[in-house]
Amino acid sequence: MAQTLIAEPERQTRQYTLLQRLSLFLASWIVPAVIALIGSTLRYRFSVEEGCPGSWEELQHPGIFPFWHRCVIPAAWFFRHRNMAVITSQSLDGEFIARVIQRLGYVAIRGSSTRGGQRALLEAQSFVKQGGGAAFTIDGPRGPRYVAKRGPVYLARGTEVPITPFYVAVEKKWVLNTWDRFVIPKPFSRALLRGGTPIDVPQGADEATLDERYQQMQSALERITDFAENNFAAAWEAGSPVDRHGNPQ
């Protein structure tokens, strides 16, 4: 998940206790290493909905990519070093995420719906307009699970770049007893990345249009999640193979 757009890292870091700073330092090295250790063994295939471009190459930047928080690990590995920005909160959890994703080649943009959101949205607009991609853990950071937030819709209106929802299902995994039912893939598992039909948001969209596009995004995320989880074996066999770097084979 590279350049960084974190606004005030020096001041934010000084607010943490010594123990918190030590934990952040260790996590920023250990967690990416664990993700790499697991991710390098995963075997990905790519599947798309009808009406969606037929290969992941056709869905490349610029783009806006919302996905559920539970599949962060397989998604983070697949999209690493692809000029992708991720919006994270200004909380301690957000600092942890920012440090981890930067190790994986992502750009960290700090802000949330409750703090710094407008500035983060403007930074994301600038990044996408310059040809980058923006990814959203759309029900994070605290849930509720499988309820999308509206950030991608506003970003799409400001950039005229489509929203492309996706989901990553993993065949063999550990599922944590957390609010998001967080997934840790087991080494050497198969992974299916399911892409949804892109959603366009007109630049002059009014609130009614924004609501409609938001509902389309929510429905698309539910639809591709259900498909990937309930049709994994058949969809994986029929999917397009990709190499360890996410490129078509």
Secondary structure, 3 states (H helix, E strand, C coil): CCCCCCCCHHHHHHCCCHHHHHHHHHHHHHHHHHHHHHHCCCEEEEEECCCCCCCHHHHCCCEEEEECHHHHHHHHHHCCCCCEEEEECCCHHHHHHHHHHHHCCCEEEECCCCCCHHHHHHHHHHHHHCCCEEEEECCCCCCCCCCCCCHHHHHHHHHCCCECCEEEEECCEEECCCCCCCEEECCCCEEEEEECCCECCCCCCCHHHHHHHHHHHHHHHHHHHHHHHHCHHHHHHHCEEECCCCCEC
